[in-house]
Amino acid sequence: MRRREFIAGLGTAAAWPVVARAQQPALPVVGFVNSGSSFAGRADAFRKGLNEAGFIEGQNVRVEYQLLDGQFDRLPSLMADLVRRRVAVIATPAGNLAAQAAKAATTTIPIVFSVSEDPVKLGLVANLARPGGNATGFNFFNSEVDAKRLGLLHELVPKANRIAVLVNPANVSPAEATLRDVPEAARALGLQIQTLNASTSREIEAAFDALVRDRADALFVGPDAFFDSRRVQFAILGASNRIPTSYAPREFVEAGGLMSYGANIADSFHQVGRYTGQILKGAKPADQPVVQSTKFELVINLTTAKALGLAIPETLLATADEVIQ
């Protein structure tokens, strides 16, 4: 009898680790929603921010990456699914529409955003110092630097008088900001502006055909998550059509584009990761001030400039944050 009891006791003891494992709490889930496609460096920057707050992906947090590649119409259903599953945080780095879709979907789940325009005007926060709701994040000022970027393009290509401006009409907020700010800056510089639209790869090709047909001297590409994912296509079309082209993110220049000027977007991903980690630890979005970008960089591809027959002014070379050979 005692032998049977002993064996039964062994069976019960062996079951304890299985029960303990089953009762371990699930990892908190971060819904990471990017309207464009992923850049490895940016994802690494996000994870670095998480790590600084004490979270390591796969160990004490799980991140679900949703990369929309410019398919903005998917945002409402995607956000509804994240809300239904009660994820711990929704992170929307580098996307006005993604942040607004998250805000429209929930007033309770914390949202950490990175946007190119004033988050107060976008309806995301009450004010920058004390957001007051369930959202906070980072503002990287794309629209505010459009005039500066146009001036740099004019300095790089001083003989260019007719500038084509390409925007994605499906990405309403950045497109409207670009079409508001760039023509005003162009008038001050005495430049003519031609507006072109593209929301697909085929439409990007059509836009280049149009600007070549209309003899535009240079191209100003408006900031857009979908355009980011087509940076190689832009570099090829710019080179084959010999069109000097200006971009906001540096990744375009790394892919072979001529020049870029704008905020360091990897830094905004880092800030989003850091804030996400702090909120996972218990911080309230309402009390976390919106961080404003202080890192702006001018990057020039010297090889592309030479291929286009452009001599880079010494003043630009001296002020560039990086010159790619």
Number of C-alpha atoms within 10 A of each C-alpha: 5 7 8 9 10 11 11 11 11 11 11 10 11 10 10 11 10 10 10 9 9 10 9 8 7 10 14 15 20 24 23 20 25 25 28 23 18 17 13 9 13 17 18 15 22 25 22 19 25 24 15 15 18 15 22 17 14 9 8 12 18 18 19 14 14 17 14 20 17 22 16 18 11 13 22 15 12 19 22 16 13 22 20 11 10 16 18 21 25 29 31 27 30 26 23 27 22 27 32 19 20 28 23 14 20 18 13 13 19 26 28 27 33 28 26 23 20 21 25 12 10 14 13 26 24 16 18 20 14 15 22 18 19 20 31 34 32 28 23 25 19 26 25 16 19 25 18 15 23 24 18 18 24 19 15 22 18 11 10 17 17 19 25 25 24 25 26 25 15 19 21 13 18 25 19 15 19 24 18 13 16 22 20 14 17 19 11 10 13 10 16 14 20 15 15 20 17 18 17 16 15 9 14 22 14 15 19 21 14 14 23 16 9 12 13 21 18 24 26 25 20 25 24 30 24 23 27 24 20 18 20 18 19 24 20 14 17 21 19 10 13 17 21 25 25 26 29 29 25 25 20 26 26 18 16 23 31 30 30 27 26 25 23 18 25 21 19 28 28 23 25 29 30 25 30 29 25 20 19 21 12 8 14 18 25 19 15 19 18 24 18 16 19 12 12 18 18 22 28 28 22 21 16 22 21 13 11 17 11 14 11 16 12 9 10 16 15 10 12 16 13 14 17 14 10
